[in-house]
């Protein structure tokens, strides 16, 4: 299955009764397995979960800790970009040159990398003396 199909399919399961903005994400782990996530809203808005975070959680729950590609899709006029928190989450599990595809239901897409999304990323190296 392609990342696009996996993300498109899981997007339909999004729980977005407040914003009606459904997002799907699919990530490919180093093993080649694909993990998916969708946004899950909560009436207490800050308590929601992003699609990318859900896909990463599924990957980690399966025992994997390295992603090699990611795709995010939404019904938006412009390709939907991961939020700041999800950029940091992606950087935790992928190297700087990992490809991130952002796309719309209409097929308008853009590609970038984790490094381009999050220059100056905060890493474990910053905490070297604390660890």
Backbone as a ProteinNet text record, in pm:
[ID]
protein_1_A
[PRIMARY]
XXXXXXXXXXXXXXXXXXXXXXXXXXXXXXXXXXXXXXXXXXXXXXXXXXXXXXXXXXXXXXXXXXXXXXXXXXXXXXXXXXXXXXXXXXXXXXXXXXXXXXXXXXXXXXXXXXXXXXXXXXXXXXXXXXX
[TERTIARY]
84.1	0	89	48.8	125.3	94.1	185.6	159.9	36.8	20.1	-94.7	-225.6	-236.4	-360.2	-382.9	-278	-291.9	-339.1	-280.2	-318.6	-458.7	-491.8	-625.4	-731.3	-705.3	-801.6	-821.3	-712.8	-724.7	-784.9	-767.5	-825.5	-975.2	-1039.7	-1185.2	-1224.9	-1131.2	-1160.4	-1136.4	-1090.4	-1060.9	-1185	-1161.6	-1268.6	-1253.1	-1327.6	-1313.3	-1449.5	-1528.6	-1662.6	-1664.2	-1554.5	-1552	-1497.8	-1392.7	-1333.4	-1378	-1423.5	-1455.5	-1334.7	-1214.2	-1090.5	-1021.1	-1047.8	-992.2	-852.4	-760.5	-623.1	-583.9	-513.3	-458.8	-308.6	-238.1	-93.3	-51.2	52.3	110.9	261.9	326.1	472.3	523.3	636	703.3	820.4	822.1	930.9	1049.6	1162.4	1283.4	1261.7	1172.4	1143.3	1063.9	1005.4	918.5	771.2	739.8	600.4	544.2	415.1	345.8	255.8	263.6	179.5	98.3	-25.4	-115.3	-170.3	-217.1	-282.8	-375	-474.5	-567.3	-585.5	-629.4	-649.3	-771.3	-759.9	-866.1	-889.4	-998.2	-1029.1	-1098.6	-1092.7	-1158.2	-1224.8	-1336.8	-1406	-1315.9	-1221.6	-1118.7	-1003.9	-1011.2	-923.7	-777.5	-708.8	-566	-541.8	-645	-629.1	-639.9	-654.8	-662.9	-528.8	-532.5	-411.3	-400.1	-282.5	-257.9	-240.7	-265.7	-252.4	-109.5	-11.9	127.8	165.5	118.5	148.2	87	-32.6	-97.4	-20.6	28.6	106	237	302	427	400.1	292.5	258	233.5	166.3	141.9	273.1	366.7	497.3	572.4	575.8	646.1	578.5	445.7	373.4	405.1	439.2	475.6	621.7	694.6	833.3	936.2	895	988.8	1015.7	1133	1169.8	1236.1	1228.4	1288.5	1192.4	1164	1080.4	1167.6	1130.9	1211.5	1134.6	1004.7	922.5	788.9	727.7	596.7	513.7	382.5	287.9	170.6	126	12.2	-87.2	-217.5	-320.4	-439.5	-497.4	-618.4	-695.9	-823	-905.3	-886.9	-780.9	-737.9	-698.6	-708.9	-666.4	-514.9	-440.7	-295.1	-248.5	-134.5	-81.4	-66.8	-116.2	-116.3	19.2	72.8	204.2	190.5	280.5	276.8	293	222.6	235.4	374.9	408	539.5	569.6	472.4	492.9	517.5	444.7	462.7	594.9	642.1	774	880.2	869.8	965.3	950.6	827.4	804.9	864.6	844.2	902.7	1054.7	1112.4	1258.1	1313.4	1232.4	1275.8	1300.6	1225.6	1230.6	1283.3	1319.5	1372.5	1490.6	1579.1	1694.3	1651.3	1738.2	1705.8	1664.4	1713.9	1678.9	1559.1	1485.5	1363.7	1261.6	1207.6	1109.9	973.3	914.4	779.5	697.1	590.6	499.8	375.1	336.6	216.3	122.9	-0.9	-89.2	-233.2	-313.5	-455.2	-537.4	-664.3	-753.3	-761.7	-737.6	-742.1	-610.8	-508.8	-382.5	-278.7	-304.5	-205.2	-103.7	19.9	116.3	248.3	321	453.8	539.3	668	761	863.5	904.5	1006.8	1080.6	1164	1233.4	1213.3	1243.2	1236	1326.8	1446.8	1540.9	1490.4	1418.8	1363.1	1244.8	1168	1054	1097.2	1210.4	1252	1402.4	1445	1587.3	1620.3	1738.7	1778.9	1710.7	1675.8	1602.2	1669.9	1589.2	1636.1	1653.5	1773.6	1802.4	1859.2	1882.3	1941.6	2081.6	2148.7	2282.3	2277	2165.8	2150.3	2145.6	2110.2	2096.4	2210	2314	2423.9	2476.3	2498.8	2552.5	2446.5	2320.2	2212.6	2180.8	2220.6	2183.3	2275.7
-117.9	0	124.8	226.3	351	437.5	528.1	621.3	706.5	746.1	829.2	756.4	631.5	556.1	533.9	498.8	473.5	599.2	714.1	839.3	883.7	865	901.5	816.7	687.5	597.1	630	649.6	675	812.5	906.1	1040.6	1031.7	936.5	919.9	885.1	832.3	795	909.4	1022.5	1135.7	1173.8	1213.2	1261.5	1412.6	1482.5	1627.9	1696.6	1671.9	1730.7	1881.4	1939.8	2082.1	2166	2119.3	2195.4	2143.8	2020.2	1953.5	1950.5	1954.3	1951.8	1818.7	1722.8	1588.8	1581.4	1520.6	1504.8	1358.5	1307.7	1172.6	1178.2	1088.1	1081.1	936	912.8	779.2	795.6	707.7	708.6	569.6	568.1	442.3	429.4	317.9	292.8	232.9	226.2	170.8	27	-45	-183.7	-191.9	-79.8	-77.2	-77.9	-107.4	-108.5	33.6	43.3	171.7	181	296.2	324.1	449.1	450.6	561.3	625.6	748.1	820.9	925.3	964.3	1069.7	1163.8	1285.3	1379	1337.5	1358.5	1324.8	1448.2	1518.6	1639.9	1606.3	1702.5	1692.9	1827.5	1828	1954.7	2053.1	2002.2	2087	2092.7	2185.9	2190.9	2152.2	2201.4	2165.5	2016.5	1944.8	1803.1	1712.6	1767.6	1687.2	1626.8	1537.2	1470.3	1488	1522.6	1538.6	1403	1401.1	1278.8	1225.4	1314.5	1271.3	1207.1	1266.2	1211.8	1073.2	1053.6	922.8	817.5	854.7	760.3	724.3	823.7	797.2	707.3	734.5	651.1	506.5	486.6	351	280.9	354.9	298.4	256.7	344.2	314.5	198.2	196.1	86.8	-47.5	-45.4	-167.8	-205.3	-122.8	-154.8	-94.4	1.2	64.9	208.3	259.2	394.1	477.8	435.4	512.7	522.6	646.7	665.8	713	671.7	705.7	788	806.8	886.3	913.2	1028	1060.2	1135.8	1122.3	1192.4	1238.1	1362.4	1420	1469	1440.6	1481.8	1543.4	1646.4	1709.8	1767.4	1796.6	1861.7	2011.8	2061.8	2199.7	2254.2	2384.6	2438.5	2432.7	2432.7	2425.4	2299.3	2244.8	2128	2159.7	2068.5	2091.6	2056.3	2149.2	2133.7	2083.8	1997.8	1955.9	2077	2074.4	2182.9	2177.5	2277.7	2284.1	2164.3	2123.5	2007.8	1880.7	1863.5	1743.3	1747.5	1864.9	1877	1824.3	1861.2	1811.9	1660.7	1611	1466.3	1390.1	1441.4	1377.9	1376.2	1487.2	1496.6	1400.8	1365.1	1271.3	1131.7	1097.7	961.9	952.4	1065.6	1064.3	1158.1	1127.4	1213.9	1334.2	1432.7	1560.3	1550.5	1450.3	1441.8	1352.3	1310.8	1230.6	1314.2	1254.4	1324.1	1329.2	1449.1	1471.5	1523.2	1451.2	1494.4	1551.3	1669.2	1735.2	1747	1700.2	1698.2	1729.5	1755.1	1784	1673.3	1670	1571	1591.6	1713.1	1743.4	1712.5	1670.3	1633.1	1742.4	1856.3	1963.7	1923.3	1897.8	1848.4	1923.8	1910.9	1969.4	1871.9	1871.2	1785.7	1871.7	1825.4	1892.8	1786.1	1827.4	1733	1777	1687.2	1723.3	1842.7	1841.6	1951.2	2085.2	2083.6	2208.5	2255.2	2160.2	2195.8	2250.2	2199.6	2236.5	2263.4	2376.8	2410.1	2439.8	2405.5	2430.1	2339.2	2219.1	2124.1	2100.9	2086.5	2052.1	1901.3	1853.4	1709.3	1664.8	1535.6	1478.7	1535.2	1578.3	1639.1	1763.7	1834.1	1952.7	1914.7	1792.4	1746.9	1652.4	1648.9	1555.6	1555.1	1669.6	1676.5	1641.2	1652.4	1622.5	1473.4	1401.6	1259.7	1172.3
0	0	0	-71.8	-76.1	46.2	76.7	186	156.4	30.8	-5.8	21.3	-21	2.2	151	223.5	366.8	440	407.4	473.5	432.8	305.9	257.4	326.2	336.8	400.5	548.1	621.6	765.5	792.8	702.8	718.5	741.6	677.9	693.1	836.2	914.7	1053	1150.9	1102.8	1191.5	1271.6	1394.6	1481.9	1488.8	1402.7	1390.5	1394.6	1499.6	1503.8	1528.4	1572.2	1605.5	1490.8	1427.1	1316.4	1180.2	1174.6	1047.8	954.8	1010.4	932.6	959.5	872.8	888.5	828.1	903.2	857.9	872.4	772.9	779	760.7	826.4	812.2	800.7	722.4	710.8	713.6	788.4	792.8	759.4	692.2	661.8	758.5	830.5	924.1	849.2	916.1	855.2	808.3	872.1	832.9	703.3	660.9	544.7	581.6	706.5	752	749.7	722.6	719.6	842.4	909.5	1025.7	996.8	1043.6	1012.3	1138.5	1120.7	1228.1	1169.9	1247.6	1207.1	1325	1296.8	1406.2	1488.3	1618.2	1712.4	1798	1770.3	1845.7	1976.5	2066.2	2195.1	2219.2	2284.8	2309.6	2383.5	2461.7	2523.2	2423	2330	2212.7	2234.2	2335	2344.7	2369.9	2402.7	2434.7	2312.3	2194.9	2073.4	2036.4	1939.1	1892.3	1741.4	1695.2	1551.7	1484	1355.2	1276.7	1278.8	1264.2	1264	1397.1	1506.6	1639.4	1654.8	1600.6	1607.1	1528.7	1411.8	1330.5	1399.8	1457.9	1530.2	1650.8	1723.1	1838.9	1796.3	1683.8	1634.4	1599.9	1539.7	1505.6	1632.1	1730	1854.6	1927.3	1927.8	1993	1928.3	1799.7	1728.1	1749	1824.3	1855.8	1763	1679.8	1586.9	1631.4	1598.9	1642.5	1533.2	1409	1300.4	1183.6	1142	1023.4	908.9	787	670	565.8	589.6	498	566	533.2	589.9	487.5	499.9	413.4	498.6	474.5	545.5	441.6	464.1	368.7	441.6	378.9	430.1	312.8	337.1	235.7	253.9	195.4	212.8	76.8	54.1	-75.2	-94.4	16.8	11.3	82.5	42.9	114.5	263	345.4	489.6	549.1	626.3	686.1	829.2	874.6	1014.9	1107.4	1219.4	1317.3	1380.4	1457.7	1520.6	1608.3	1689.8	1775.9	1697.2	1589.1	1506.4	1430.8	1397.2	1333.8	1429.2	1556.9	1655.9	1673.9	1673.7	1686.6	1568	1447.6	1329.5	1340	1387.1	1399.5	1504.8	1601.1	1705	1647	1541.9	1488.6	1345.6	1285.5	1149.6	1135.5	1044.3	1019.4	936.1	927.5	864.5	717.5	643.7	501.3	472.5	574.5	552.9	475.4	369.8	284.7	353.3	351.4	401.6	284.2	251.1	145.3	210.8	167.9	216.8	97.3	112.6	-3.3	34.8	-66.6	-48.5	-113.2	-82.2	-142.7	-294.4	-340.8	-484.1	-554.8	-479.8	-541.9	-547.9	-486.2	-479.7	-372.9	-414.2	-316.1	-321.5	-211.8	-199.7	-120.1	-150.6	-77.1	-6.2	109.2	187.4	267.1	358.8	446.6	591.1	682.2	823.7	850.4	794.7	816.1	766.2	653.7	600.9	685.9	738.7	822.6	958.3	1008.4	1142.9	1149.5	1092.5	1104	1250.5	1290.7	1428.7	1528.1	1483.6	1566.9	1702.2	1805.1	1939.5	1944	1974.7	1974.6	2108.2	2120.1	2240.2	2264.3	2158.8	2174.3	2264.6	2261.3	2346.4	2493.9	2522.2	2660.5	2702	2621.9	2641.3	2785.9	2842.7	2979.4	3084.6	3047.8	3144.4	3148.9	3045.2	3036.8	3113.4
[MASK]
+++++++++++++++++++++++++++++++++++++++++++++++++++++++++++++++++++++++++++++++++++++++++++++++++++++++++++++++++++++++++++++++++++

